[in-house]
Amino acid sequence: MTTCFFISCFDCRVRRIGLRAWAIGVLILAVFVADPALAGKQVSIGMVIDDHTRDSQAFIHSLQAELTRLLGSKYRVHIAEKDVLSAKWSAERAKRLYHQLVRDPRITIIIGGGVITTTMLAAEKSYPKPVITLGVIDPAIQGVAPVQGNRSGIPNFTYVLFNRSLQNDLSQFHQIIAFDKVAVIADPELIKLALNNTRELRLGDGGQTVTLMPLPMSGSKEAVATQAEAAQAAYISYLGRLSLQQRQELIRTLTERGIPTFGLSVKDAQIGAMAAAAPEENWISLVRRLALNIEAILGGRNASTLGVRIDLAESLTINMKTAELLGISPPFSILSQATLLHEFDVPGAPATTLVEVMRAASRSSLDVRIEQDSVDIAQEDVSLAKSEWRPSLNASGSYTLIDEETANASFGSQVQRTTAGALTAQQLIYSDDVAGNITASKHLLLSAQSTLAQVRLDSILTTAKAYLNILKAKTAVTIHQQNVMLTQQNLAIAQKREIIGYSGQSDVYRWQSKLAGAQTDLFAAKNSYRLTKLELNRTLNRPLKKPFRVKELSLSDQFSDHGPIKQIRALVKTRLSLETFTQFLMDEALRNAPEIDQFDAAVAAQQRQLLSYQRKRYLPVVSLNGQGQHIFSRDGVGASLPGVEPIDDNWNATLNLSWSLLQGGANNSNVRKTQSAITRLKNQKQRLVSLIRINVRASLMDLANSSVNQENSKRASKFAAKSLSLVTQAYEKGKVSVVELVDAQNSALNAELAALNSEYDFVINQMDLERRIGHFSLLKSAGDNQAFLDRLDSFFKQSSN
């Protein structure tokens, strides 16, 4: 059965350390043992541990190497394999083994490892030999609360105490979800030693009292989960016999039963518990503290006077994925202070890249769809204009009834009742107005298509910026998270400085205040990230809350190493190349600009309309009309006259020519009005050309500025981080004030944010430039991009001649 050596006292990360480190430690030890000149007084250390595991062996090797490094010139400190005794998860056996080591004259110092062994040792009345124990998960429950001055106060007895307690954990748990009864799932021996008599716990000063339901982990996880259903929540305490996988399966089973769980350390939250607060222990700090304690004891100090606390940055951690599965929504006041795991996870949601969203914008943007409708309307206008050239055919029918007197008097020319039908055909042969209208409609269609191209480019740019803002906001969240963690670490340093007398409570209050501000900034950064995702959905005309993931690729992978863009980066480095490049891009922009095509089409439409007005007086409208009629029936008076044969069918055809000679001066007004419109459009086009040129130049200057800013910001961030490291070390030693450290941290945060902004601003400026020249290289084919580079190369060669 595998487990961590001391849960909460030894981190499983020790597995990452290679065997080389242990081999070096053993080699160093062998040198000291073999060489009498280096050998000192023999010191044997005995250990009682909860059980032998792979992790415990790694830890012992690490401790041996640290002791040899620290004390090798004075002592031959040795932890023999035979002196490392396993209690096999039994408190009674641990007690017997401890007394066995006490009686062994070879053993100088005894180390207890594990929660069960520590709890047993804390109950001893006296300690004939110095004892150091590891495995304190709750000082009050285990009976090892330190006295004033951060020491045990018990002769020959000390321990390593990390900042954690059941009361503190449950108090934070209660802020997330209210409960009156909580199951405390722990190793059976721990429950027997420390938890059986603990049935109620007050959560903080004057807080609510909750009922504890100790549950020994002695059966299957399903059986324990069934028992835990009698409570409203579960606290996962020390379960040293379980492997990490088994612990994870237990948490998963409880979650599936709808039971919220709070873990012993943040590692539990990482493997599925809904929340945890206590930090993972730093095994390096633990080994160093043990070695220093042993050195102090060998130097003559009593173990009771040694410091016991190792304060690590504590942070409430909430697994948002688990909370969502349980249907629990923590209040914003808690979320703003907590570290959130899987906060932005979208299981099963598609991952999208910059190129993919740019392509989607070119066809799915609502602005694009609106302009596409305008193009469709313009297309129909062309069809309507052309319909004037096509023949028209109308059918009509009639029934005529006249009075008898009129019929009698007409002598058969008018019948009292007549039913007839007629067909009328019309064909326009020539009309300059119609011809001009067709030509103008075609130009207006081209203008609408150019407007669509413009809107498509704008939508692509807007969407690309929205995507980049997501990456920018997500990275900002990471930076603010790091700032919160750093502030928590500095708060822990301030608390340590207060204990040893370097400073007073004012430093602690200062860091607590700064931590609250940092948590608020982090909460705001997270909301900003959510808003950027909503904005991308809006630009793509998707439901605002449609889930998606931003593909985790660097900017270089997605953007910066692309051929034309890489060339642009190189050409903004010097003033000479920048000026030549500016001239080239201005020509490219004028050649590609759909806005210019709009003006050209509008001018062409107006010019054709002007021509129609000018031709109006001397070009006729020519048309051909024809009509045929058939009498289907005659009845009544006059329908039948002797000697008269009625004609039932007749037709006629007419060729019409018409000139518009005089319209009260309207035609002259239309001519002058159209000429003014043409002049206005040409002036607007000239203004647009000038604006395009200045915008291209401005975009290139912005790109050059952001290139310099990017490099400087990276250097500034690097130096600010180094400065912060030095000031932090000095602050920890009491050499600088809290004000200096706060200033250094603020400078480092601002510098890192500035470096982040400079990187994304550079990319956004590149996208702006590509929009100006109407060439988004990421969306172009390899052939189009190569053609662009060929034109660029040719332009530079011509410019150099």
N, C-alpha and C positions, 0 to 999 in steps of 0.2 A: 504494500500500500504506500503510495507516494503522497507527500504533502510538503508544505513549506516547513522549514526547521522551526522557526518561532513565528507563528502567524502574528502579524503586526509588529514583530520584533526583528524579523529577517525577511527581506524582500526576495521573492523568487527570481528577481533579475540577476541574482548571482550566477544563474545558469549561463548567462551570456559571457561570463569571463572565461577565457580559454584556459586549458590545462597548462599553458605555458607559464602563466602567472604563478600557479601553484608550484610548478616545477622549479621556478626561480627561487621561490620562498624556501622550498625544501633544500635546494642547493646551498642557499645562504646559511641555513641552519646547519647543514652538514659541515660547512667550512668552519663555523664557530666551534662545533663539537669536536672536530678533528684536530684543530690547532690549539695546543695548550696555551700559547701566548695570548690567544683571544678569548679563551674560556674564562668564565667567572663563576660565581656561586650557582650551584645547581638548584633550580626551582621547578618543582613538579606541580602541575595544576590538574585538579580533578574536576570532572563535569558530570552532572546528572541532567539528562535531557528526556523529554517526553517520549521520544522514540528515534531510532536511527533512520535517517533518510539520506538520499543523495545530496539534498540541500545542506543537511547538517554536516556532512563530510566536507563539502566545499567551504562552508563557513569556518569550520575548525582549521582547515588548511590556511584560509585567509588570515584568521586570527594568529595562527602560529607565525606566518610570514611577517605580520605587522609587529608582533612581539620581538621577533628576532631583529627586525630593522630598528626598533626603538630601544631595545634593552640589551642587544647582543654584546655590547662592549662591557656591560656590568654583570649580566646574569646569563646563565644557560637555562632559559625558560623552555620547558618541554611539556607538551600535552600528549601523553602516550595514548595509543589506541586503547590499551587495557583500562585506562583511567577515565574513559568516556563511557558512562554507564547509562543504559536505557531503562526508563521506568515502564515502558510498554503501556503507556496511557493509564497507569495506575498510580494514584496518589500514595497509597500505602507502600507500594514498591519503591516509589520515589523517596519516601521517608527512610526506608531501610537502607537504600543505597547512599543517601546523604550521610547517615550516621556511620555507614561503612567507611566513607571517605574521611569523616571526622576522626575515626579511630586509626586511620592509616597514617603512620608517622612520616611517610614520604611526601604526603600532600601538604602543600603550603597554603594554597588558595583554592576555594571551591566556587565553581560557576554553575548556576542553575539555568537551564534553558527550556522554555516552553511555558504555556499558561498554567498547566496543571502543576508542574514542578514549582513554579513561582508561587502559586497560591498555597501550596503545601509549605514551602519555606517561610512564607510570611507568617504562618501560624506558629512557628517555632518560638519557644520562650527565650532561648539564649543561643549564642553562636560562638562555640569555642575557637573556631578558625574564621578568618575573613571569608565572607560570602558575597558574591555578586550575582544577582539574578536578572534574567531577561524574560519578559513575558507578561508585563503588566498591561492589561487591556482596560481595566477600570480600577483606579486606586482605592476608591471607597469600598467596592464590593470585595476586593481581594485583601483589604486591610493593609495597604502599603502607602497610605497618604503621607506625603512628605511634611516635615515640620518646617517652621520658619527658617529661612536661609537656604532653602532648596537642598535639603539633606534628609537622610532617613532618621537621624537622631537615635538610631539603635546601634549599640556597640557591635563592631565587627560585621555589620550588615549594610549593604547598599544595593541599589538596583538602577536600572535604566528606565526612565519614565517618559513615554511619549505623550503629547497633549491629546488626551482622549478620555471620554467617560460615557457610560451608558446614559446618564442623566442628560448630558449635553446632546448626545445623538438623538434621543427620543424627543427632546424639546424641539429640535429642528425638524424631526419627522412630523411632529404634531402641527407645525406651522404649514406643512404641505397638505396633510389630511388629518382631520379630527378623528380621534379614537379614544375610547375609554379603557379598552383591554387590548394588550399586545402580547403576542406569543414570542418568547425569547428562546430561539432554537440554538442549543449549545451542546458541547460534548457532555456526555453523561457524568463524567468525573467532575467537570467544572460545576455542573448543576448541583451535584452532591456536596462539593466543597464550599460553594459560595452563593448559589442562587436559590437553594431550597427554602431558605428563611427570608428571602426577599420577595414579597408579594405585592407591595405597593411602592410607588416612586413618585415623588413630587417633581414636576418639571420646572425647575428654576425657582427663584425666590418668589413665593406667593403664587406659583403657577398651579395648574390643574394636577390633581393626583390621578395617576392611571394605574390600572391593575396589571401586574406582570403574570404571565402564564408560562413558566419554564417548561420547555419541551426537550427532553433528551433525544439526541440524534442517534437512537439505538436500533431503529428499524428501517424499513424502506422509506424512500422519499415520499411515496404516495401515502403511506400511513401517517407520517409526520404532517403532511399537507392536510390530510383529513382532520387531524387533531387541531391544526392551526385555524381551521374554518370557524372554530368557536370564538376566535378573536377577530378584531377588525383589521389587524395589521400584524406583520411579523418582523422581528429583529433577528438578523443572522449574526450570531455571535461566534465564539471560537469553535471551529470544527476541524481541529488539527488532523484528525484521522482521514478526512476526506481529501481526495485530490482536487485540483482546481476544476477539472471537468465534472467531477461528482458534485462539487459545490454549485457549479453552474447549472447542472441538471436539477438540483433541488430548487434553486431560484426560479428556473423556468417552470417547474411543476407548480410552485406557489402562485406564480403569475397567471398560469393557465386556469387556476382555481379562482382567480379574481382577488388574490390576497396581495396588497401592496407590501413591498419588502424594503427594509433599510439595512445596509451592509455595515460590516465592521470597519471597512476602509473603502477608499474610492475604487479599489480594484474590484470590489463586489459590484459597484455601479457599472463598471466597464464590462462585466460579464453578464449583466442583465438585471441586477437589483434596481428598484425604482430610484433609490437615492442612497447617499452615504456622505459622510462629512470628514471623518478622520483621514489624515493623509497616509499615503504609503510610506513606510519607514525607509530611511536611507541607510542601507546596510554598511556603506563606507563609513558614515558617521558612527554607526553602532560599533563596528570593529575598532575604530580609532578611540572611542570613548572607553571601551573595555581595556584596551592596551594602556591608556593613560591612567585608568583606575588601578590597574595592576602595578604600574610603575609607582604610583603614589603610595600604595599599600606597602610595596617592597621598600620604599623610601622612608617608612616609619609612620605614615598617616593612618589614623583609624578610619575604617570604611564608613563609619557613621558620619564623618565630616565631609564626604565627597558629594559633589553636586549630582543630582539624579535626573534633572529634566533635559530632554532634547526637544526643543520646540520646533516643529515643522509648520509650514504655512497650511492652515486648515481652511477648507472651503467646502461649503455645501455643494454637492454634485448631484444633478438630477439626470437620469436617463430618460429623455423625452420620448424615445420609442416605446419604452416600457410603460410610461405614464399614459401614452396614447392608447396602448393596448388595454389598459385598465380603465380607460375613460376618465382619467384624472387630469384636471387642468389646474396646475398650481397658480396662485395669484401673482400678478405682475410684481408686487413688492418682493416676493421670494425669487422670481425669475431674474430680477435685476441684480440680485446679489449672488446668485448661484452660478456654478459652472455647469453648462448644459451639454450633455452628450447626445449625439444624433439629432441635434436640434433642427438641422436643415435637411435631414435625410428624406428622400422621396423614393421609397422602395418601388421598383418596377417602372419608374418614370424614365422616359427616354433621355439620353445624354445628347446635348446639342453643341455644335461648334460655331465659331464665328462665321465661317463660310456658309454653313447651313442656314443660319438665321438671316444672313444677307440675301441669300437666294429666296428664302421664304418671303422676305419683305418685298422683293421685286414683283411678286405675284399676289401676295395675300394682304398687304397693307390696305386698310380701308381707304386711304387717300388714293392709292393706285386704282382700286376698284371704282371709286367715284370718277376718276379721270378716264378710266376705260369706258364707263358709261357715256361720258362726253364724246369720246371717239366714236362710239357706236351711233350716237345721235348725229354727229357730223357725217358719218357714212350714209346715214339715211337721208340727210339733207342733200347729198350728192345725187342719190337715187331719185329724190323728188324733183330736183332740178332737171335731171335727164328725162324724166317722164313727160316734160313739155314737148319733147321731140316726137314722142310716140303718138300714134293715131288714137283717137277716142271714138267710141261707138256707143250711141244711146238708143234704146228701144222705148217706144211709147204706145199706148193703146187708148182708144176713146169710144164713148157711146154718146151719140147726139140725139136729142129729142127736141122737135120744134112743134109749134101749133099747126093745126090743120089749114087755117086760112093762109099762112105763109107758104106751106107746102103746095096748096092748090095754086097759089099765085105764081109760083116759081116755074110752073110748066115742066116739072121733072128735074130741075137743077138742084132742088133741095128736097130730100126725102124726109118724111116725118120722123122715122127712127133709123139711125145708121150706126153700125159698129165697124171701126176701122183700126188699123195698126200702122206704125211708121218706124223706120230706122234712119237715124241721123249720124253721119260720119264726119269727123273733122281731122285734118292733118296739117300741122304747122310745117310749112316748107322752109321758112327762114325768119329768124328774129334775133337781132343782135343782143337784145336784152336777155333772151333765154340763153344764148350762147355764152354771154358774159356771166350770167348767174351760175351756169354749170362750172365754168372755169374758176370763178370766185369760190364756189362751194368746195372744189377740189383743194384750193389753197387753204381754205379754212379747215379742211380735214387734215392737211399737213400740219397746220398750226396746232390742232388738237392733239395730233400724234406727238408733236414736239413737246407740248405741255405734259403729256403722259410720260414721255422720257424724262423730263425735268422732275416731275413728281416721283417717278421711280428712283431716280438718283437721290433725291432728298430723303425718301423713305428708307433706302438702303443705308444712307449715312446715319439717320436717326436711330435705326435699329442696331447698327454696328455700335454706336455710342452707348445705347442702352445695354447691350451685351457687355461692352467693356466696363461700364459702370457697375455691372453685377460683379465682375471679377475684382474690380477696384474695391467695392464695398465688402466683398467677402474677405479680401486680404486685410482690409481695415479692421474687420471683426477680429481676425487672428492677432493683429498688433495690439488691439485694446485688451484682448484676453491675456496676452503676455504681460501687458502693463498691470492688469489686476493681479496676476500671479506675482509679479515683481513687488508690487505694493504689499502683498501679503507676506512675502519674504522679509521685506524691510520692517514690517510691523513685528514679525517674530524677532528680528534683530533688536528692535527697540525694546521689546519686552525682556530680552536677555540682558540688554544694557542696563535696564532698570534693576534687574535682579542683582547684577554684580556691582551696581553703584556708579556706572559711567554717566547715567542720566536719570531724570525723574519721570513722572507720569506724563509730563507735557509732550514728550516725544511720542509716547504711545498714543495719546489723544490726537496728535498731529497726523500720525499715520492712519489711525482709524478714520479720521475725517477725510484724508486723501483716498482711502480705500472706498469709502462711500461714493466719492466723486468719480473715481475710476469705474466703479460698477455702474453708475448712471451713464457714463460715456459709453461703456460697453453695450448697455441695453439700447441706447440710442443708435449705436452702430448696427446692431442686429435689426432694428426696425428699418433702418436705412437700406440694409441688404434686402429685406422683404419687399420694400417699396420698389427697388430696382427690378426685381423679378416681375412684379405686377406691371411695371412700365414696359418691359419687353413684351409681355403678353398683349398689352394694349396696342403697341406699335404693330404687332403681327395680327391684330384683329382676332385674337383668341379669347376664350373666357379668362377673366382676370386671374382666377385661382387655378387655372390648368397647371398641373404639376409638370415640372421638367427639371433636369439637372444640367448644370454647366459642366461640360467635359473638362476634366482636370488635365489641361495641357498648358505648358508655358506659353508666353507670348511669342517666343521664338518659334515654337512648334506650329503655332496657329498663324503667325503673322510676319514676324520680323525677318525671317530668313527667306521670304519669298523674293524671287528674282528682281522685278522692277523696284520693289520696296527697299530691298537691300541696296540697290544702286542709288536710290534716293538718299539713303542714310549716308552713303559715301560722299555724295556730291554737295552736302551742306556743311562740310567740315572747314572749307576755306572760302575766303571772300571772292576770289577769282572764279573758282568753279561754281560758286553759288550764283554769281551774276550771269554767267553763260547759261547755266541751267535754268535760271529764271526766264531768260529770253525764249529758250526752247519750250518751256512749259506754258508760257503765255500763248505761243503759236498753237500748241496742242489744245489749250483750253478754248481758243477762238474757233478752232476747227471742229471741236466736239460739242460745243455748247448748244444744247437744245433751245435755250432762250433766244439765241440768234436766229435759229431756224424759225422760231415763232414769229419774230419780227419780219423776216424775209417773206414768209408765207402771207402774213397780214398785208405787207406792202404790195405783194403781187396781186392779192385779191382786190385791193383798193385801185390799183393801176388798171386792172381789167374793168372794173366798174366805171372808172373815169373814161376809158375808151368807149364804153357803151353810151355814156352821156354825150360824148363828142360826136358819135356817129348817128345819133338819134334823128337829126333833121334830114339826113339824106339817104339813110338806109331804111327801106320799107319793111314792114312786117308782111310776109307772104304766107297765105294759108289757103287751103282747099276745103270746101264744105260740100257735102252731098246728102240728099235725102230721098228715100223711097217710101211710097205709101200704098197700102192695099186695103180695099173695102171688103170686109168679111160678110156683111149682111145689110140689106135694105128692107124696110118693112113700113107699112102704113101708107098714108096718102103720098102719091108721087113715086112710089116704089116701082110701079109698072105702068108705063104709058105706051100706047100702040105706036109702033114705028120708031121708038127710041131705044137704042142699045147702050146701056150705061157703061162707063169706063171704070173698072175696079182697080187698076194699077197705074201709078204715075211716079215719076222721079225727076230730080233736078240736081245739077252740080254747079258750084260757084267758085271761081278763083278770086281771092280777095288780096288787094294790095293797099296798105295804109301807111301814111306818114304822119308823124307827130310834128306839126308845123309851129304850133304856138301853145304854151302851157302857162301863160302868165308869168314867164320869167323863172319858173321852177327849175327848168333844165339848167339854165345858167347858174342858178344857186347851187344845184347839185354838183356841177363841175367845180365851182370854187370851193365848196365844202370838201369834196373828195381830194382836191389838190392840197388843201390844208391838212387833211388827215394823213396824206402820204408824207408830207413834210414833217409832221409831228412824229410819225412812226420812224422815219429815218433819223431824226434827232434823238429819239429814245434809243434806237439801236446804237448810235454813236456813243451815247451816255453809257449804255450797257457794255460796249466794248471797253471803254475806259475803266468801268467798274470791274470787269473781269480781269483786266490787266493788274489793277491795284490789288484785287483780292488774291490773285496768284502770288504776287510779290509779298503781300502781307502773310499769307500762309507759309511761304518758304522762310520768311524771317522768323515767324513763330516756331517753325520746325527747327531752325538753327538755334534759336534761344532755348528751346526745350531740350535740344541735344546737349548743350553746355550745362543747362540746369540739371539734367539727369546725371551727368558725370559728377558735378559738384555736390549734388544731394547725396549721392552714394558715398562720397568721401566724408561728407559732413556726418552722415549717419554712422559710418564706421568709427570715426573719431569720437563722436558723442557716446557710442557704446563703450569704447575703451575708457573714456573719462568716467562714465558711470561705474564701471567695474572698479576702477581705482578708488573713487570716492566711497563706494560701498564698503570696500575693504577697510578704508581709513575710518569710516563711521563705525564699523563693527568693533574696531580697536579703540574707539573713543577719541580719535584724533581730529575729527571734523564734526560740525554741528548738524542737526537735522535739517536746517535750512539749506545747507550746501548740498546735502544728498537729495532733497526735494527738487532743488534747481537742476541738479545733474539728471535726475530721472525725467523731469519735464523736458529738458533739452533733448534727451535721448528719444523720448516719445515723439516730440515734434519733428525731430530730424528723420526718424524712421517713417513717419507719416508723409513728410515732404519727399523722401526718396520714393515712396510708393506712388504718390501723386505725380511725381516727375516722370516715372516710367510709363504710367498710363496716359498722362498728358501728351507725351511724345507720340504714342501710338494714335491717340485721338487726333493730334495735329496732322499726322500722316493721312489719316482717313479724310480729314477736311481738305487736304491738298488734292487727294485723288478725286474728291467730289468736284473741286474747282476745275480740274482738267477733264472731267467726264470720263475717267478711265479707272474703274475699280479693278485692279489687276487680279485680286483674288477670285473674281468672277469671270475673268477672261480666259480664253483658251491659251494653250502654250504658244500657238502660232501668233495670236494677237499680241501677247506679251513680248515675244521675240521681235515682232515688227516694231513695237514701241522702242525696244532697246536698240534696234538697228537705226531707227530714225534719230535717236538720241546720239548714238555714236557718230552718225553722219553729220549731225549738226555741230558737234564738238570739233570734228575734223575741219569742217568748213570755217568755223570760227577761229581756228588756230592758224589758218592760211592768211 
